[in-house]
Each structure stands twice: as C-alpha cells, then as structure tokens.
Amino acid sequence: MHAVSETVLTTIPASEHERLLVVLVQSPEHGSRMELRQQSLSKSLGWFTQSTVQLEPGQVAALRNALGTTTGSKSSMRRLPREFSTIAPAAWQPRVVHADSA
C-alpha cells in the first residue's frame, strides 16, 4: 500500500450549499496533481463531492498563465473583468488529510 497525501489549498464558496475545493494530491506512485472538487451540502451527509476534475502540473501552469498573476505586470489581467481580481477574505483553515490507497 502507498500513502496518498491530500492538502486542501483553498475552499471557494459558490453559495450556502455549494463550494469548490482546490486540493493538492501527492502520491509516491503517481506523483503530484491538483484536483478541483465541486461539493454540495446535505443535511444528512454534510459536504460531499459531486464531481472532480484532475489537473496535471502542466495543466495548472497553463491555467495560471491564462489567468495571469497579481504581481508584476498587470497587462495579462486586463483581459479579465475587474471583479475577477477581487478575492473575498478567507474563512477557512488549511488542513492535511492522509488516506491509504486501496
């Protein structure tokens, strides 16, 4: 068995009952990748994942390049409307979750 390490990098609220998790998944066998997990809140279950999109390191780099950064030149950010540059204060705490793969 190989240990898989998951680190929740951020939680992005979409509504009171919907959120998006950005998770770093690290495995000795498969390396590192990012996952975007769309979650819903159920009264009986709590938060549960509806769907997952896996992004390999090259895809994360391409996404960062497409969106631009908030440091340095702002020319790449001119393509996005202003509201895409405003981040709400974080109300979450990072946590590390460890799970053993089957």
C-alpha positions as CSV (number, residue, x, y, z in Angstrom):
1,M,0.0,0.0,0.0
2,H,1.1,3.5,-0.8
3,A,0.1,6.5,1.2
4,V,-1.7,9.3,-0.6
5,S,-1.5,12.8,0.9
6,E,-4.1,15.4,0.2
7,T,-3.8,19.0,1.1
8,V,-6.8,21.3,0.8
9,L,-5.3,24.5,-0.6
10,T,-8.5,26.6,-0.6
11,T,-12.2,26.4,-0.4
12,I,-14.1,28.7,-2.7
13,P,-17.8,29.2,-1.7
14,A,-20.3,29.3,-4.5
15,S,-23.4,29.5,-2.4
16,E,-24.6,28.5,1.1
17,H,-24.9,24.9,-0.1
18,E,-22.2,24.7,-2.9
19,R,-18.4,25.1,-2.9
20,L,-15.3,24.3,-4.9
21,L,-12.3,22.7,-3.2
22,V,-8.8,23.1,-4.7
23,V,-6.8,20.0,-3.5
24,L,-3.1,19.1,-3.9
25,V,-2.9,15.3,-4.2
26,Q,0.6,13.7,-3.7
27,S,1.4,10.0,-4.2
28,P,4.8,8.3,-4.3
29,E,3.5,6.1,-7.1
30,H,1.7,8.7,-9.3
31,G,3.4,12.0,-8.3
32,S,1.5,15.2,-7.8
33,R,-1.6,16.7,-9.3
34,M,-4.3,19.2,-8.4
35,E,-8.0,18.4,-8.1
36,L,-11.0,20.7,-8.3
37,R,-13.8,19.2,-6.4
38,Q,-17.4,20.5,-6.7
39,Q,-19.2,19.8,-3.5
40,S,-22.7,20.1,-2.2
41,L,-24.0,20.3,1.4
42,S,-26.6,17.7,2.5
43,K,-28.3,17.9,5.9
44,S,-27.8,14.2,6.4
45,L,-24.4,13.7,4.9
46,G,-22.6,17.0,5.3
47,W,-20.3,18.1,2.4
48,F,-19.9,15.6,-0.4
49,T,-18.2,15.7,-3.7
50,Q,-20.4,15.8,-6.8
51,S,-17.6,15.9,-9.4
52,T,-13.8,16.0,-9.6
53,V,-11.5,17.4,-12.3
54,Q,-7.9,16.3,-12.2
55,L,-5.2,18.8,-13.4
56,E,-1.7,17.6,-14.1
57,P,1.2,20.1,-13.3
58,G,1.4,21.3,-16.9
59,Q,-2.3,22.0,-16.9
60,V,-2.1,24.0,-13.7
61,A,0.8,26.0,-15.2
62,A,-1.2,26.7,-18.4
63,L,-4.2,27.8,-16.3
64,R,-2.0,30.2,-14.2
65,N,-0.6,31.6,-17.5
66,A,-4.0,32.0,-19.0
67,L,-5.3,33.8,-15.9
68,G,-2.2,35.9,-15.2
69,T,-0.9,36.8,-11.8
70,T,-1.5,39.7,-9.4
71,T,2.2,40.5,-9.1
72,G,4.4,42.1,-11.7
73,S,2.9,43.2,-15.0
74,K,-0.9,43.6,-14.9
75,S,-1.2,43.5,-18.7
76,S,-2.3,39.9,-18.7
77,M,-5.1,40.7,-16.2
78,R,-6.6,43.4,-18.5
79,R,-8.3,40.6,-20.4
80,L,-10.5,39.8,-17.4
81,P,-13.2,42.0,-15.9
82,R,-12.3,43.8,-12.7
83,E,-14.4,41.6,-10.5
84,F,-12.1,38.7,-11.3
85,S,-9.3,40.4,-9.4
86,T,-11.1,40.8,-6.1
87,I,-10.7,38.0,-3.5
88,A,-13.0,37.7,-0.5
89,P,-11.3,37.2,2.8
90,A,-10.6,33.6,3.6
91,A,-12.8,31.9,6.2
92,W,-11.2,28.5,6.0
93,Q,-8.2,26.9,7.6
94,P,-5.8,24.7,5.6
95,R,-5.7,21.1,6.6
96,V,-3.8,18.0,5.6
97,V,-5.8,14.8,5.1
98,H,-4.0,11.4,4.8
99,A,-5.6,8.4,3.2
100,D,-4.2,5.0,2.2
101,S,-5.0,3.9,-1.3
102,A,-6.5,0.5,-1.9
